[in-house]
């Protein structure tokens, strides 16, 4: 179970890496794409990414919580990583992105806006999510396998003597 979870988390990290750190900066290199349109595409790209990430984080938190016995000894650290990802995603969704959306809409209307640090905050949260995803994936993929000793498997650990009524 741990390795499947780890692989799925690595896929999510790849999705984030591809969208946030490859495709998004690449569109600003296209000379035929005006800045206002590139910003609008970026705004919608991150809205859609968020719609994908919220169900993923909910699914992974539920999986780790519900299957912690199958995940191994690092399930607590894995859960902390996932909750930190949820917190970063919440900051992006409910605090930073609405501020950036207002700025993008003003640019699209032809307005001039003063520089701000909000874009760097968003990028920092993306970097944080990526690092947390890679950490969670590694914790899960390389977690110790859950093994059962004689006591856990058979009860008392006395060779099942009590099970047979002896």
GROMACS elastic network, one bead per residue, 0.5 to 0.9 nm:
[ bonds ]
;  ai    aj funct       b0    kb
    1     4     6  0.52889   500
    1     5     6  0.62117   500
    1     6     6  0.85854   500
    1    67     6  0.84737   500
    1    70     6  0.62434   500
    1    71     6  0.61182   500
    1   140     6  0.87321   500
    1   141     6  0.89909   500
    2     5     6  0.50947   500
    2     6     6  0.60106   500
    2     7     6  0.85722   500
    2    70     6  0.71775   500
    2    72     6  0.73188   500
    2   139     6  0.86127   500
    2   141     6  0.56270   500
    2   142     6  0.77439   500
    2   143     6  0.66258   500
    2   144     6  0.86164   500
    2   145     6  0.78419   500
    3     7     6  0.60606   500
    3     8     6  0.85451   500
    3    71     6  0.86139   500
    3   137     6  0.86101   500
    3   140     6  0.61678   500
    3   142     6  0.71830   500
    3   143     6  0.79331   500
    4     7     6  0.51075   500
    4     8     6  0.62169   500
    4     9     6  0.86172   500
    4   140     6  0.83481   500
    4   141     6  0.73664   500
    5     8     6  0.51427   500
    5     9     6  0.62001   500
    5    10     6  0.86626   500
    5    60     6  0.80426   500
    5    63     6  0.86377   500
    5    64     6  0.87001   500
    5    71     6  0.85259   500
    5   137     6  0.72971   500
    5   140     6  0.63648   500
    5   141     6  0.70520   500
    6     9     6  0.50796   500
    6    10     6  0.62012   500
    6    11     6  0.86939   500
    6   134     6  0.89589   500
    6   136     6  0.72553   500
    6   138     6  0.64148   500
    6   139     6  0.74270   500
    6   142     6  0.79873   500
    7    10     6  0.50505   500
    7    11     6  0.63017   500
    7    12     6  0.87696   500
    7   137     6  0.67812   500
    7   138     6  0.89288   500
    7   140     6  0.84261   500
    7   141     6  0.67865   500
    8    11     6  0.50346   500
    8    12     6  0.63578   500
    8    13     6  0.86922   500
    8   137     6  0.77499   500
    9    12     6  0.50234   500
    9    13     6  0.61971   500
    9    14     6  0.85943   500
    9    60     6  0.85427   500
    9   133     6  0.63053   500
    9   134     6  0.73720   500
    9   136     6  0.71238   500
    9   137     6  0.50194   500
    9   138     6  0.87001   500
    9   140     6  0.85685   500
   10    14     6  0.61608   500
   10    15     6  0.86510   500
   10   133     6  0.71589   500
   10   134     6  0.65022   500
   10   136     6  0.86919   500
   10   137     6  0.56389   500
   10   138     6  0.82630   500
   11    15     6  0.62528   500
   11    16     6  0.87091   500
   12    15     6  0.50021   500
   12    16     6  0.62649   500
   12    17     6  0.85481   500
   12    53     6  0.83443   500
   12    56     6  0.82886   500
   12   130     6  0.89702   500
   12   133     6  0.75560   500
   13    16     6  0.51035   500
   13    17     6  0.60323   500
   13    18     6  0.85188   500
   13   129     6  0.83953   500
   13   130     6  0.59087   500
   13   131     6  0.85531   500
   13   133     6  0.57748   500
   13   134     6  0.64857   500
   13   137     6  0.85110   500
   14    18     6  0.59839   500
   14    19     6  0.85061   500
   14   130     6  0.87548   500
   15    18     6  0.51841   500
   15    19     6  0.61246   500
   15    20     6  0.83506   500
   15    49     6  0.89174   500
   16    19     6  0.52934   500
   16    20     6  0.56755   500
   16    21     6  0.75191   500
   16    49     6  0.80905   500
   16   126     6  0.80001   500
   16   129     6  0.85006   500
   16   130     6  0.69259   500
   17    20     6  0.55507   500
   17    21     6  0.51866   500
   17    22     6  0.66790   500
   17    23     6  0.88067   500
   17   126     6  0.88970   500
   17   130     6  0.72196   500
   18    21     6  0.58244   500
   18    22     6  0.50057   500
   18    23     6  0.60558   500
   18    24     6  0.83538   500
   19    22     6  0.58834   500
   19    23     6  0.50757   500
   19    24     6  0.60193   500
   19    25     6  0.89402   500
   19    45     6  0.79093   500
   19    46     6  0.83685   500
   19    49     6  0.79979   500
   20    23     6  0.65010   500
   20    24     6  0.55185   500
   20    25     6  0.75615   500
   20    45     6  0.88732   500
   20    46     6  0.80517   500
   20   123     6  0.83746   500
   20   126     6  0.72874   500
   21    24     6  0.62823   500
   21    25     6  0.64084   500
   21    26     6  0.85169   500
   21   126     6  0.87865   500
   22    25     6  0.58398   500
   22    26     6  0.60466   500
   22    27     6  0.89597   500
   23    26     6  0.50787   500
   23    27     6  0.64859   500
   24    27     6  0.57331   500
   24    28     6  0.74739   500
   24    38     6  0.87487   500
   24    41     6  0.86643   500
   24    42     6  0.63243   500
   24    45     6  0.80555   500
   25    28     6  0.56322   500
   25    29     6  0.72676   500
   26    29     6  0.53384   500
   26    30     6  0.72779   500
   27    30     6  0.55649   500
   27    31     6  0.89113   500
   27    33     6  0.75960   500
   27    38     6  0.64536   500
   27    41     6  0.87721   500
   27    42     6  0.85491   500
   28    31     6  0.76292   500
   28    33     6  0.74548   500
   28    34     6  0.85816   500
   28    35     6  0.73877   500
   28    38     6  0.64548   500
   28    39     6  0.86351   500
   29    32     6  0.89253   500
   29    33     6  0.84076   500
   30    33     6  0.56176   500
   30    34     6  0.85316   500
   31    34     6  0.74473   500
   33    36     6  0.83916   500
   33    37     6  0.65704   500
   33    38     6  0.63085   500
   34    37     6  0.54498   500
   34    38     6  0.62646   500
   34    39     6  0.87093   500
   35    38     6  0.50343   500
   35    39     6  0.60637   500
   35    40     6  0.85440   500
   35   107     6  0.86848   500
   35   108     6  0.85586   500
   36    39     6  0.51875   500
   36    40     6  0.62170   500
   36    41     6  0.87034   500
   36   104     6  0.74525   500
   36   105     6  0.85310   500
   36   107     6  0.63242   500
   36   108     6  0.50418   500
   36   109     6  0.85843   500
   36   110     6  0.84459   500
   37    41     6  0.61135   500
   37    42     6  0.84829   500
   37   108     6  0.76300   500
   38    41     6  0.51296   500
   38    42     6  0.61210   500
   38    43     6  0.85661   500
   39    43     6  0.60644   500
   39    44     6  0.87037   500
   39   104     6  0.63426   500
   39   105     6  0.89200   500
   39   107     6  0.86189   500
   39   108     6  0.82744   500
   40    44     6  0.63277   500
   40    45     6  0.84885   500
   40   101     6  0.87587   500
   40   104     6  0.68971   500
   40   105     6  0.79802   500
   40   108     6  0.78669   500
   41    44     6  0.52536   500
   41    45     6  0.59788   500
   41    46     6  0.87164   500
   42    46     6  0.62600   500
   42    47     6  0.85795   500
   43    46     6  0.55241   500
   43    47     6  0.63721   500
   43    48     6  0.88714   500
   43    97     6  0.82662   500
   43   100     6  0.82853   500
   43   101     6  0.68348   500
   43   104     6  0.78005   500
   44    48     6  0.61673   500
   44    49     6  0.84871   500
   45    48     6  0.52990   500
   45    49     6  0.61368   500
   45    50     6  0.86323   500
   46    50     6  0.60240   500
   46    51     6  0.85739   500
   46    97     6  0.85686   500
   47    50     6  0.51718   500
   47    51     6  0.64541   500
   47    52     6  0.89582   500
   47    93     6  0.81775   500
   47    97     6  0.85776   500
   48    52     6  0.65064   500
   48    53     6  0.87469   500
   49    52     6  0.51298   500
   49    53     6  0.61290   500
   49    54     6  0.87758   500
   50    54     6  0.60866   500
   50    55     6  0.89241   500
   50    89     6  0.76077   500
   50    92     6  0.87939   500
   50    93     6  0.72766   500
   51    54     6  0.58316   500
   51    55     6  0.72676   500
   52    55     6  0.60854   500
   52    56     6  0.65420   500
   53    57     6  0.60684   500
   53    58     6  0.85414   500
   53    86     6  0.89184   500
   53    89     6  0.80030   500
   54    57     6  0.53522   500
   54    58     6  0.62575   500
   54    59     6  0.85986   500
   54    86     6  0.77389   500
   54    89     6  0.77650   500
   54    90     6  0.89885   500
   55    58     6  0.50691   500
   55    59     6  0.59743   500
   55    60     6  0.85424   500
   56    59     6  0.50853   500
   56    60     6  0.61061   500
   56    61     6  0.85331   500
   57    60     6  0.51654   500
   57    61     6  0.60397   500
   57    62     6  0.84791   500
   57    82     6  0.66735   500
   57    83     6  0.81368   500
   57    85     6  0.75136   500
   57    86     6  0.64363   500
   58    61     6  0.52554   500
   58    62     6  0.61092   500
   58    63     6  0.85051   500
   58    82     6  0.89057   500
   58    86     6  0.83202   500
   59    62     6  0.51951   500
   59    63     6  0.60333   500
   59    64     6  0.86028   500
   60    64     6  0.60025   500
   60    65     6  0.83701   500
   60    79     6  0.85763   500
   60    82     6  0.73601   500
   61    64     6  0.52393   500
   61    65     6  0.60148   500
   61    66     6  0.83963   500
   61    78     6  0.89579   500
   61    79     6  0.64735   500
   61    82     6  0.63661   500
   61    83     6  0.74353   500
   62    65     6  0.51396   500
   62    66     6  0.58384   500
   62    67     6  0.82275   500
   63    66     6  0.51688   500
   63    67     6  0.56872   500
   63    68     6  0.78001   500
   64    67     6  0.53527   500
   64    68     6  0.53551   500
   64    69     6  0.89492   500
   64    70     6  0.88590   500
   64    71     6  0.71878   500
   64    75     6  0.66436   500
   64    76     6  0.86348   500
   64    78     6  0.75961   500
   64    79     6  0.64807   500
   65    68     6  0.55101   500
   65    69     6  0.89838   500
   65    75     6  0.80773   500
   65    76     6  0.89031   500
   65    79     6  0.74573   500
   66    69     6  0.81867   500
   67    70     6  0.53571   500
   67    71     6  0.63732   500
   67    75     6  0.89785   500
   68    71     6  0.50257   500
   68    72     6  0.66924   500
   68    73     6  0.83920   500
   68    74     6  0.88551   500
   68    75     6  0.58295   500
   68    76     6  0.83607   500
   69    72     6  0.61050   500
   69    73     6  0.82485   500
   69    75     6  0.82918   500
   69   146     6  0.72773   500
   70   145     6  0.80261   500
   70   146     6  0.62390   500
   71    74     6  0.74052   500
   71    75     6  0.60670   500
   71   140     6  0.71243   500
   71   143     6  0.73014   500
   71   144     6  0.82180   500
   71   145     6  0.74371   500
   71   146     6  0.70209   500
   72    75     6  0.60518   500
   72   140     6  0.82197   500
   72   143     6  0.60469   500
   72   144     6  0.57260   500
   72   145     6  0.58401   500
   72   146     6  0.51461   500
   72   147     6  0.87595   500
   73    76     6  0.76947   500
   73    77     6  0.89171   500
   73   143     6  0.70125   500
   73   144     6  0.66172   500
   73   145     6  0.82849   500
   73   146     6  0.76279   500
   74    77     6  0.54807   500
   74    78     6  0.62151   500
   74    79     6  0.86753   500
   74   139     6  0.66305   500
   74   140     6  0.74040   500
   74   143     6  0.64228   500
   74   144     6  0.79686   500
   75    79     6  0.60195   500
   75    80     6  0.85920   500
   75   139     6  0.82834   500
   75   140     6  0.77900   500
   75   143     6  0.86351   500
   76    79     6  0.50629   500
   76    80     6  0.62266   500
   76    81     6  0.87226   500
   77    80     6  0.50284   500
   77    81     6  0.62951   500
   77    82     6  0.87170   500
   77   136     6  0.77959   500
   77   139     6  0.77922   500
   78    81     6  0.51852   500
   78    82     6  0.63584   500
   78    83     6  0.87366   500
   78   135     6  0.80884   500
   78   136     6  0.52160   500
   78   137     6  0.82278   500
   78   139     6  0.64716   500
   78   140     6  0.69963   500
   79    82     6  0.50722   500
   79    83     6  0.61353   500
   79    84     6  0.85511   500
   79   136     6  0.81642   500
   80    83     6  0.51048   500
   80    84     6  0.61002   500
   80    85     6  0.85705   500
   80   136     6  0.87745   500
   81    84     6  0.51076   500
   81    85     6  0.62165   500
   81    86     6  0.86953   500
   81   129     6  0.89773   500
   81   132     6  0.56159   500
   81   133     6  0.72824   500
   81   135     6  0.74218   500
   81   136     6  0.59064   500
   82    86     6  0.62542   500
   82    87     6  0.86828   500
   82   132     6  0.74726   500
   82   133     6  0.76163   500
   82   136     6  0.72146   500
   83    87     6  0.62240   500
   83    88     6  0.86878   500
   84    88     6  0.62099   500
   84    89     6  0.84932   500
   84   128     6  0.89737   500
   84   129     6  0.80118   500
   84   132     6  0.75537   500
   85    88     6  0.51061   500
   85    89     6  0.60346   500
   85    90     6  0.84872   500
   85   128     6  0.78811   500
   85   129     6  0.54529   500
   85   130     6  0.86979   500
   85   132     6  0.66037   500
   85   133     6  0.75360   500
   86    90     6  0.60296   500
   86    91     6  0.86307   500
   86   129     6  0.87560   500
   87    90     6  0.50143   500
   87    91     6  0.62629   500
   87    92     6  0.86538   500
   88    91     6  0.51270   500
   88    92     6  0.62394   500
   88    93     6  0.85962   500
   88   125     6  0.59657   500
   88   126     6  0.80731   500
   88   128     6  0.76330   500
   88   129     6  0.67576   500
   89    92     6  0.50569   500
   89    93     6  0.59910   500
   89    94     6  0.84357   500
   89   125     6  0.78200   500
   89   126     6  0.85873   500
   89   129     6  0.78667   500
   90    93     6  0.50701   500
   90    94     6  0.57794   500
   90    95     6  0.76024   500
   91    94     6  0.55456   500
   91    95     6  0.51607   500
   91    96     6  0.62734   500
   91    97     6  0.82944   500
   91   122     6  0.87951   500
   91   125     6  0.82452   500
   92    95     6  0.57619   500
   92    97     6  0.54929   500
   92    98     6  0.83708   500
   92   121     6  0.88138   500
   92   122     6  0.64721   500
   92   125     6  0.72496   500
   92   126     6  0.87038   500
   93    96     6  0.66173   500
   93    97     6  0.56229   500
   93    98     6  0.72736   500
   94    97     6  0.67210   500
   94    98     6  0.65896   500
   95    98     6  0.60342   500
   95    99     6  0.68114   500
   96    99     6  0.53277   500
   96   100     6  0.62888   500
   96   101     6  0.86563   500
   96   118     6  0.65305   500
   96   119     6  0.81162   500
   96   121     6  0.75660   500
   96   122     6  0.64981   500
   97   101     6  0.58964   500
   97   102     6  0.86281   500
   97   118     6  0.85711   500
   97   119     6  0.88031   500
   97   122     6  0.75846   500
   98   102     6  0.64102   500
   98   103     6  0.87927   500
   99   102     6  0.53767   500
   99   103     6  0.65677   500
   99   104     6  0.88908   500
   99   118     6  0.75815   500
  100   103     6  0.50258   500
  100   104     6  0.61526   500
  100   105     6  0.86081   500
  100   118     6  0.68919   500
  100   119     6  0.70521   500
  100   122     6  0.89241   500
  101   104     6  0.50652   500
  101   105     6  0.61045   500
  101   106     6  0.85564   500
  102   105     6  0.52126   500
  102   106     6  0.62473   500
  102   107     6  0.87598   500
  103   106     6  0.51516   500
  103   107     6  0.63457   500
  103   108     6  0.86991   500
  103   113     6  0.70803   500
  104   107     6  0.50681   500
  104   108     6  0.61321   500
  104   109     6  0.86645   500
  105   109     6  0.62768   500
  105   110     6  0.87770   500
  105   111     6  0.87151   500
  106   109     6  0.51211   500
  106   110     6  0.65494   500
  106   111     6  0.52485   500
  106   112     6  0.73141   500
  106   113     6  0.74522   500
  107   110     6  0.50586   500
  107   112     6  0.62547   500
  107   113     6  0.71979   500
  108   111     6  0.72251   500
  113   116     6  0.86749   500
  115   118     6  0.89900   500
  116   119     6  0.71386   500
  116   120     6  0.83606   500
  117   120     6  0.53033   500
  117   121     6  0.63067   500
  117   122     6  0.88536   500
  118   122     6  0.62594   500
  118   123     6  0.86678   500
  119   122     6  0.51074   500
  119   123     6  0.62867   500
  119   124     6  0.85897   500
  120   124     6  0.60097   500
  120   125     6  0.85655   500
  121   125     6  0.62437   500
  121   126     6  0.86878   500
  122   125     6  0.51074   500
  122   126     6  0.63015   500
  122   127     6  0.87328   500
  123   127     6  0.62379   500
  123   128     6  0.85747   500
  124   127     6  0.50682   500
  124   128     6  0.61214   500
  124   129     6  0.86172   500
  125   129     6  0.60843   500
  125   130     6  0.85330   500
  126   129     6  0.51003   500
  126   130     6  0.61737   500
  126   131     6  0.86611   500
  127   130     6  0.50937   500
  127   131     6  0.62009   500
  127   132     6  0.85809   500
  128   131     6  0.51761   500
  128   132     6  0.60977   500
  128   133     6  0.85031   500
  129   132     6  0.50734   500
  129   133     6  0.59720   500
  129   134     6  0.85383   500
  130   133     6  0.50734   500
  130   134     6  0.61642   500
  130   135     6  0.85256   500
  131   134     6  0.51837   500
  131   135     6  0.60942   500
  131   136     6  0.85552   500
  132   136     6  0.59842   500
  132   137     6  0.84021   500
  133   136     6  0.50712   500
  133   137     6  0.59471   500
  133   138     6  0.84656   500
  134   137     6  0.50299   500
  134   138     6  0.60580   500
  134   139     6  0.84803   500
  135   138     6  0.51500   500
  135   139     6  0.60405   500
  135   140     6  0.85171   500
  136   139     6  0.50446   500
  136   140     6  0.60824   500
  136   141     6  0.84343   500
  137   140     6  0.51684   500
  137   141     6  0.58472   500
  137   142     6  0.83181   500
  138   141     6  0.50999   500
  138   142     6  0.57893   500
  138   143     6  0.78872   500
  139   142     6  0.55850   500
  139   143     6  0.56168   500
  140   143     6  0.51296   500
  140   144     6  0.87009   500
  141   144     6  0.89101   500
  142   145     6  0.86332   500
  143   146     6  0.87389   500
  144   147     6  0.86862   500
  148   151     6  0.78034   500
  148   152     6  0.56649   500
  148   153     6  0.60001   500
  149   152     6  0.54154   500
  149   153     6  0.61907   500
  149   154     6  0.84862   500
  149   157     6  0.82794   500
  150   153     6  0.51687   500
  150   154     6  0.57181   500
  150   155     6  0.73439   500
  150   156     6  0.78998   500
  150   157     6  0.51538   500
  150   158     6  0.82208   500
  150   159     6  0.77908   500
  151   154     6  0.55555   500
  151   156     6  0.52446   500
  151   158     6  0.78923   500
  151   159     6  0.89428   500
  152   155     6  0.57853   500
  152   156     6  0.79123   500
  152   157     6  0.77050   500
  153   156     6  0.88864   500
  153   157     6  0.82125   500
  154   157     6  0.63067   500
  154   158     6  0.85112   500
  154   159     6  0.77232   500
  154   160     6  0.63165   500
  154   163     6  0.82822   500
  155   158     6  0.81413   500
  155   159     6  0.89773   500
  155   160     6  0.72805   500
  155   162     6  0.86331   500
  155   163     6  0.80975   500
  156   159     6  0.78547   500
  156   160     6  0.70427   500
  156   161     6  0.85680   500
  156   162     6  0.74183   500
  156   163     6  0.86008   500
  157   160     6  0.66643   500
  157   161     6  0.86818   500
  158   161     6  0.58534   500
  158   162     6  0.72960   500
  159   162     6  0.81182   500
  159   163     6  0.86735   500
  160   164     6  0.65609   500
  160   165     6  0.88883   500
  160   166     6  0.88935   500
  161   164     6  0.54473   500
  161   165     6  0.65805   500
  161   166     6  0.54031   500
  162   165     6  0.50726   500
  162   166     6  0.56345   500
  163   166     6  0.75714   500
